[in-house]
Amino acid sequence: LYDEIVENPLTTGVTFSGGEPFIQPTPLSIMAKILRAKGYNIWAYSGFVFDKPANDPQRRRLLELCDVVVDGPFVLAKKSLELDFRGSSNQRIINVQESLKQNKVILMEGFK
């Protein structure tokens, strides 16, 4: 996987999604650490709300390597095609590094 990522000159970031990235935090933390060292940004989509990985030591290691997390489960009743990078209005686009620094959820600016 690493080779496929770095061989593509157009790739500047990687998104962990599908299934639940925070259920397999150890291998993804290894990949995220290597990619961040190479200058890639890291996004993750999680059905968990931000507090769950933030308050679990193993999951937090992966969280600390992410730039952005889109959190929360998709809720059909809150579905919207007008939202950027998410499917339902309960999901948030979180600035992970700033959130960890301030110890509260800080949303990314510039997205609807």
C-alpha positions in Angstrom: 0.0 0.0 0.0 2.8 2.4 0.9 4.4 1.8 -2.5 1.2 2.6 -4.3 0.7 5.8 -2.4 4.2 7.2 -2.9 4.4 6.1 -6.6 1.5 8.5 -7.4 2.9 12.0 -7.9 -0.5 13.6 -7.5 -1.1 12.2 -4.0 -0.6 14.7 -1.2 -2.8 13.0 1.4 -4.3 9.7 2.5 -7.8 9.0 3.9 -8.5 6.1 6.2 -12.1 5.0 5.8 -14.2 2.0 5.1 -15.0 -0.2 8.0 -13.8 1.7 11.1 -10.2 2.9 11.1 -10.1 3.3 14.9 -10.8 -0.5 15.4 -7.4 -1.2 13.9 -5.4 1.7 15.3 -2.0 0.0 15.6 -1.3 -0.8 11.9 -2.9 2.4 10.7 -0.7 4.4 13.2 2.4 2.8 11.7 1.3 3.8 8.2 0.2 7.3 9.3 3.5 7.9 11.1 5.5 7.0 8.0 3.3 9.0 5.6 3.3 12.1 7.9 7.1 11.9 8.0 7.0 12.1 4.1 4.8 15.2 4.2 1.4 13.6 3.5 -1.7 14.8 5.3 -4.0 12.3 7.0 -7.7 12.3 7.1 -9.9 9.6 8.8 -13.6 8.9 8.6 -15.0 7.4 11.8 -18.4 6.3 13.0 -17.2 7.1 16.5 -17.6 10.6 17.9 -14.3 12.4 18.5 -14.2 11.7 22.3 -14.1 7.9 21.9 -10.7 7.7 20.2 -9.5 10.8 22.1 -10.0 9.0 25.4 -8.6 5.6 24.5 -4.8 5.4 24.6 -4.4 3.0 21.6 -6.9 4.9 19.4 -5.5 8.2 20.5 -2.1 7.4 19.0 -3.8 7.1 15.6 -5.8 10.2 16.2 -2.7 12.2 17.1 -1.3 11.4 13.6 -4.4 12.7 11.8 -4.9 16.2 10.5 -8.7 15.9 10.0 -11.3 13.5 11.3 -14.9 13.3 10.0 -16.7 11.9 13.0 -20.1 10.4 13.8 -22.2 7.7 12.1 -24.1 8.4 8.9 -27.8 9.1 9.9 -30.2 8.6 7.0 -32.7 11.1 8.6 -30.0 13.8 8.5 -28.7 13.0 5.0 -27.7 16.0 2.9 -26.1 16.3 -0.5 -25.2 19.9 0.3 -22.5 19.0 2.9 -18.8 18.9 2.1 -17.0 15.6 2.7 -19.8 14.0 4.7 -23.2 12.4 4.2 -25.3 13.6 7.2 -25.5 16.8 9.2 -24.6 15.2 12.5 -21.1 14.4 11.2 -18.3 17.0 11.8 -15.1 17.9 10.0 -12.7 18.2 12.9 -9.3 19.9 13.0 -7.6 17.2 15.0 -4.4 18.9 15.9 -6.1 22.1 17.1 -8.7 20.0 19.0 -6.1 18.1 20.8 -4.2 21.3 21.6 -7.3 23.0 23.0 -8.8 19.9 24.6 -12.1 20.5 22.8 -13.5 19.9 19.3 -12.5 22.5 16.8 -14.2 22.3 13.5 -12.3 22.9 10.2 -13.1 26.2 8.7 -14.3 26.7 5.1 -16.6 23.7 4.8 -20.4 23.5 4.8 
